[in-house]
């Protein structure tokens, strides 16, 4: 019998075409490099590189880009047997310019996207109730049938005692209205154990007022979401046991219900591209938890993984191995330990 992966992730996949002309405006780019992409894919690859048997639940088209994605996943050791090929659809593509330190224009090609066609029956074919953790993704809620498949997967995993991580993954251009993102996220929370999100994503998850959407540089596809960050974090924590706020170069803060917030500093690094850093962080944090680490140790591992990826052009292609991450952490100051003994979510309990 084939072993069941410890970790399933569900949602987007793509071919990512990164500009190799660093600093050039998109109109001036002449050379692109091809990489695997999509947040759930990146998390699965990142965790696999850290030694966690992982599988991706997505769908690809019957096209050459689908071949590229499946071949790349197999090279990384990520289980692909649960990935159907959807006739008449296209495997998505993403194009990115790289203008350090803070401009990374991104264009999604997701018309007739194959991963959106992942359905409930596709999810039922995967033994997620026998895994230890499931990662669901906010972007997967933007359209059906992937929306219903994601809700069904979370409900099924949570009911079986599998720890469900929600990567908020707010992509404004995937939603007809930013308010719809929060409505769908809040419908999922009853089956979630851990939320991962940036400060803006946390505000977006609690968005109720259109006036909080601030158009940035005239781009509706990349608005800023205003809000009371601390109040919104507390509101999410009232719904799920753990909220992890990703804070870029500062690191992250772990909010665990009933305990003081735990700030975990980032790992200093030279920034080339921030794209994919949050996915590398998630892969590292989840792998740490599956190896029995405390939230503090797992968050440090996640921060280390994120710091490696921001120093490169590409996402999961540069995620570190366990040995590489530990070597990086060995050269960093050890923060004071959390005074209380760390708790264990369901998938890590003996």
C-alpha positions in Angstrom: 0.0 0.0 0.0 1.3 3.5 -0.9 2.1 5.5 2.2 -0.3 8.5 2.8 1.4 11.9 2.7 1.7 13.7 6.0 0.7 17.0 4.4 -1.8 17.8 1.8 -2.1 21.3 0.2 -5.0 22.4 -2.0 -5.3 25.2 -4.5 -3.4 27.1 -7.2 -0.6 25.9 -9.4 1.2 27.6 -12.3 4.3 28.1 -14.3 6.0 31.3 -13.0 8.0 33.3 -15.6 10.3 35.6 -13.7 12.2 38.4 -15.3 15.9 37.7 -15.3 16.6 41.4 -16.1 16.8 42.7 -12.5 15.6 46.2 -12.1 14.1 46.5 -15.5 10.5 47.7 -16.0 8.2 45.1 -17.3 8.1 46.7 -20.8 11.9 46.4 -21.0 12.2 42.8 -20.0 13.9 40.5 -22.5 14.6 37.3 -20.6 12.4 35.2 -18.4 13.2 32.1 -16.3 10.6 29.4 -15.8 9.7 28.1 -12.3 7.0 26.2 -10.5 4.5 28.5 -8.8 1.3 28.9 -6.9 1.1 29.3 -3.1 -0.2 25.7 -2.3 2.4 24.2 -4.6 5.2 26.2 -3.1 4.2 25.2 0.4 4.1 21.5 -0.6 7.6 21.7 -2.2 9.0 23.7 0.7 7.8 21.1 3.2 9.0 18.2 1.0 12.5 19.7 0.9 12.4 19.7 4.7 11.6 16.0 4.8 7.8 16.0 5.1 6.0 13.6 2.7 3.7 16.0 0.9 1.0 16.0 -1.8 -0.7 18.7 -3.8 -4.4 18.7 -4.6 -4.9 20.8 -7.7 -5.8 20.3 -11.4 -3.8 20.9 -14.5 -4.8 21.1 -18.2 -4.0 18.7 -20.9 -1.2 21.0 -22.1 2.5 21.5 -22.0 2.3 23.8 -19.0 0.6 20.9 -17.1 3.4 18.6 -18.2 5.9 21.2 -16.8 4.1 21.4 -13.4 3.7 17.6 -13.0 7.3 16.9 -14.0 8.6 19.6 -11.6 6.6 18.2 -8.7 7.8 14.7 -9.3 11.4 16.0 -9.3 10.7 17.5 -5.9 9.2 14.3 -4.5 5.7 15.8 -4.1 2.9 13.3 -4.7 1.0 14.0 -7.9 -1.3 11.0 -8.0 -4.3 13.1 -6.8 -3.9 15.8 -9.5 -6.5 15.3 -12.3 -6.0 16.7 -15.8 -9.0 18.8 -16.9 -9.8 18.7 -20.6 -10.6 22.1 -22.2 -8.8 24.1 -19.5 -5.4 25.8 -19.3 -2.7 25.4 -16.6 -2.2 28.9 -15.3 0.8 31.1 -15.9 2.2 34.1 -13.9 4.6 36.8 -15.3 6.7 38.8 -12.9 9.1 41.7 -13.1 11.7 42.1 -10.4 12.6 45.6 -9.3 14.2 45.5 -5.9 13.8 46.4 -3.1 10.0 47.0 -3.2 8.5 46.7 -6.7 7.5 43.3 -8.1 4.8 43.8 -10.7 2.9 40.6 -11.2 0.3 39.5 -13.9 -1.8 36.4 -13.5 -3.1 34.5 -16.6 -6.0 32.5 -15.1 -8.7 32.7 -17.7 -10.2 29.1 -17.9 -7.7 28.1 -15.2 -7.5 24.3 -14.7 -7.1 24.5 -10.9 -10.4 26.3 -10.5 -12.0 23.1 -11.9 -10.9 21.0 -9.0 -14.1 19.6 -7.7 -15.6 17.8 -4.6 -15.2 14.4 -6.3 -11.5 15.1 -7.0 -11.0 15.9 -3.3 -12.9 12.7 -2.2 -10.4 10.6 -4.1 -7.6 11.8 -1.9 -7.1 10.3 1.6 -6.8 13.6 3.4 -8.5 12.2 6.6 -5.4 10.0 7.0 -2.9 12.8 6.8 -1.5 14.9 9.7 -2.1 18.4 8.2 -4.0 20.1 5.4 -3.3 23.5 4.0 -6.3 25.3 2.4 -5.9 28.5 0.4 -8.0 31.7 0.3 -7.7 32.2 -3.4 -9.3 28.8 -4.0 -12.5 30.3 -2.6 -12.9 32.8 -5.4 -14.7 30.6 -7.8 -16.6 27.3 -8.0 -16.0 24.4 -8.2 -12.7 24.9 -6.4 -14.5 26.9 -3.7 -16.8 24.0 -2.8 -13.9 21.5 -3.0 -11.9 23.6 -0.6 -14.8 23.9 1.9 -15.4 20.1 1.6 -11.7 19.3 2.1 -11.5 21.4 5.2 -14.6 20.0 6.7 -13.6 16.5 6.1 -10.0 16.9 7.4 -11.2 18.8 10.5 -13.8 16.2 11.3 -11.1 13.5 11.2 -8.8 15.4 13.6 -6.4 16.6 10.9 -5.0 20.0 11.7 -6.2 22.5 9.1 -4.0 25.5 8.2 -5.6 28.4 6.3 -3.2 30.4 4.1 -5.2 33.6 3.6 -3.5 34.3 0.2 -5.4 37.5 -0.7 -5.1 38.3 -4.4 -7.4 41.2 -5.1 -7.5 40.6 -8.9 -9.0 37.1 -8.3 -12.1 38.6 -6.7 -14.9 40.6 -8.3 -15.2 42.5 -5.0 -12.7 42.5 -2.1 -15.6 42.2 0.3 -16.3 38.8 -1.1 -12.9 37.6 0.1 -13.7 38.2 3.7 -17.2 36.7 3.4 -15.8 33.5 2.0 -12.9 33.3 4.5 -15.3 33.7 7.5 -17.5 30.9 6.1 -14.5 28.6 6.4 -13.2 29.4 9.8 -15.2 26.8 11.7 -13.0 24.1 10.1 -9.7 25.9 10.6 -7.1 25.4 13.4 -4.3 27.8 12.3 -4.5 31.0 10.2 -1.4 32.3 8.3 -1.5 35.8 6.9 0.1 39.1 6.3 -1.1 42.2 8.1 -3.0 43.3 5.0 -4.5 39.8 4.6 -5.8 39.8 8.2 -7.5 43.1 7.6 -9.0 41.8 4.3 -10.4 38.7 6.1 -12.4 41.0 8.4 -13.3 43.6 5.7 -16.9 44.8 6.0 -16.7 48.4 4.7 -15.8 49.3 1.0 -14.3 52.5 2.3 -11.4 50.5 3.8 -10.2 49.6 0.3 -7.6 52.1 -0.7 -6.6 52.1 -4.4 -2.8 52.1 -4.7 -1.2 53.8 -7.7 -4.5 53.7 -9.5 -4.4 49.9 -9.5 -7.7 48.1 -8.5 -5.8 44.8 -8.7 -3.5 45.9 -5.9 -5.4 47.8 -3.3 -4.4 48.5 0.3 -6.8 47.3 2.9 -7.1 49.5 5.9 -8.4 48.3 9.3 -7.7 47.9 13.0 -5.0 45.2 12.8 -5.0 44.3 16.5 -8.8 44.1 16.7 -9.0 42.0 13.5 -6.3 39.7 14.8 -8.2 39.3 18.0 -11.4 38.6 16.1 -9.8 35.8 14.1 -8.3 34.4 17.3 -11.8 34.2 18.7 -12.7 31.8 15.9 -9.5 29.7 15.6 -7.0 28.5 18.1 -3.9 30.0 16.5 -3.2 33.0 14.2 0.2 33.6 12.8 0.9 37.1 11.5 3.6 37.3 8.9 5.5 40.6 9.2 8.1 40.6 6.5 11.7 41.4 7.6 10.5 41.8 11.2 9.6 38.0 11.3 6.2 37.0 12.6 4.0 37.0 15.7 2.3 33.9 16.9 -1.1 34.5 18.6 -2.3 31.4 20.5 -5.6 31.7 22.3 -5.1 32.1 26.0 -1.4 33.0 25.8 0.6 36.2 25.3 1.6 37.0 21.7 5.0 35.5 20.8 7.2 37.6 18.6 9.8 35.7 16.5 12.4 37.9 14.8 13.2 37.5 11.1 16.6 36.3 9.7 18.5 39.2 8.1 19.1 38.8 4.4 19.6 40.7 1.2 16.3 41.1 -0.6 16.2 40.2 -4.3 12.5 39.3 -4.6 9.9 39.0 -1.9 7.6 36.8 -4.0 7.3 33.3 -2.5 8.8 34.2 0.8 5.5 33.7 2.7 5.1 30.3 1.1 8.6 29.3 2.1 7.7 30.5 5.6 4.6 28.4 5.7 6.4 25.3 4.5 9.0 25.7 7.1 6.6 26.4 10.0 4.4 23.5 9.2 7.3 21.1 8.7 8.6 22.2 12.1 5.3 21.5 13.8 5.1 18.1 12.1 8.5 17.4 13.5 7.2 18.2 17.0 8.7 21.7 17.4 7.3 24.4 19.6 5.6 27.3 17.9 8.7 29.4 18.5 11.1 26.9 17.0 8.8 26.2 14.0 8.4 30.0 13.4 12.2 30.4 13.5 12.5 27.7 10.9 9.8 29.3 8.8 11.6 32.7 9.0 14.8 31.0 7.9 13.2 29.4 4.9 11.6 32.8 3.9 15.0 34.5 4.2 16.6 32.1 1.8 13.9 32.5 -0.8 13.9 36.4 -0.8 17.6 36.3 -1.7 16.8 34.6 -5.0 14.6 34.9 -8.1 12.0 32.2 -7.8 9.8 30.6 -5.2 10.0 26.9 -4.2 12.9 26.3 -6.6 15.2 27.8 -3.9 13.5 26.5 -0.7 16.1 25.1 1.6 16.6 21.6 2.9 16.4 20.8 6.6 20.2 20.8 6.8 20.5 24.1 5.0 17.9 25.8 7.2 19.5 24.5 10.4 22.9 25.7 9.3 21.4 29.1 8.7 19.7 29.2 12.1 22.9 28.0 13.8 24.5 31.4 12.9 21.6 33.4 14.3 21.0 34.6 17.9 18.7 32.3 19.9 15.7 34.3 21.2 14.5 33.9 24.8 12.4 30.8 25.2 8.7 31.0 25.7 8.1 30.6 29.5 5.2 28.2 29.2 5.4 24.7 27.7 4.2 24.8 24.2 0.9 23.2 23.3 0.4 20.6 20.6 -2.3 20.7 18.0 -4.1 17.5 17.1 -1.7 16.2 14.4 1.3 16.4 16.6 -0.1 14.7 19.7 1.2 11.3 20.6 
